[in-house]
Amino acid sequence: MHHVLTTSPQTRLASSPDTPLAQATSTPLKRLSSTSLMGDGRALEIEHGGRIYQLRITQLNKLILTA
């Protein structure tokens, strides 16, 4: 996924898989380990904006967020 942050008409900062979002925005991000979020489980629900999302660990040990 590619994110673009527009800061002015002349300046654009972009984050890509090679550029962390914190670096692109100059704002430090809070970092959590997946273990601290998931505990012993493989999935959890996150409520955001009145919707429920599911964060899960796949069989290939990747994280997937779905609505």
C-alpha positions in Angstrom: 0.0 0.0 0.0 1.3 3.5 -0.8 0.3 6.5 1.2 0.8 10.2 0.0 0.7 13.1 2.4 0.3 16.5 0.8 1.9 19.3 2.9 1.7 22.2 0.5 1.1 22.6 -3.3 4.9 22.4 -3.8 5.8 19.7 -1.3 4.7 16.1 -1.2 5.9 13.5 1.3 5.2 9.8 0.5 5.5 6.7 2.5 6.0 3.3 0.9 7.0 -0.1 2.3 10.6 1.2 2.3 9.7 4.5 4.1 7.9 4.3 7.4 4.9 6.6 7.8 6.5 8.2 10.9 9.5 9.2 8.8 7.2 10.6 6.0 5.1 12.7 8.4 7.9 13.6 10.9 5.6 12.4 13.7 6.8 9.6 15.9 4.5 6.6 15.9 3.7 4.4 18.9 5.0 0.9 18.4 3.4 -2.2 19.8 4.4 -5.8 19.4 1.9 -8.1 17.8 2.3 -10.4 20.9 1.2 -7.6 23.2 -1.9 -7.1 21.1 -2.8 -10.7 20.4 -1.6 -12.4 23.5 -2.1 -16.2 23.0 -4.8 -15.6 20.4 -4.6 -15.4 16.6 -7.3 -12.8 16.1 -8.9 -9.8 17.8 -11.6 -7.2 17.0 -11.0 -3.5 16.8 -13.9 -1.0 17.0 -13.3 2.2 14.9 -15.8 4.8 13.7 -18.7 2.6 14.6 -17.4 -0.4 12.6 -15.8 -3.6 13.8 -12.6 -4.8 12.2 -10.8 -8.1 12.7 -7.0 -8.2 13.0 -5.7 -11.8 12.6 -2.5 -13.7 12.1 -2.5 -15.9 9.0 -1.0 -19.4 8.6 2.0 -17.7 7.0 2.4 -15.5 10.1 1.2 -12.3 8.4 -1.2 -9.7 9.8 -4.5 -9.1 8.0 -7.0 -6.4 8.9 -10.5 -6.8 7.5 -13.8 -5.1 8.0 
